[in-house]
Amino acid sequence: MENEALKVELLNHMEVNTLYSISDFQKHVEACADLSNQKIAAVLRQMKDNDKTVEKVEDKRKVYWKLA
């Protein structure tokens, strides 16, 4: 799946003020079911750094993502 299409799928799944782990995306977003953690993390990093659509939150060494 192309990165841009994956970004849209991730954003459509996310809700305001909710934290998501990569495992959450793999379980609940059909497009992510067969993707590796590294692939999803790379797309989320692009969304954070380039698009500014998500934020990265670290809590007790665990990484979560939320809408910006």
C-alpha positions, 0 to 999 in steps of 0.5 A: 500500500502506498504511504499516502493512502496509509496515512489517510487510513490511519487518520480516519481511524484516529479520534481526538484526545485518544492515544494509539500504539502501533499494536492498536493500529495493527489490530483495528486498521485493516490496512495495517494488519499485515504491515510490520511495526517498523513500516507503520512507525515510519509512516507515523514519523512522516506524519509527525515531521512532514505533515504535522498531523500527529504527535508522538507521546512517550509514557513509561518508555512506551510510544503512543500517537495522537492527533495533533 
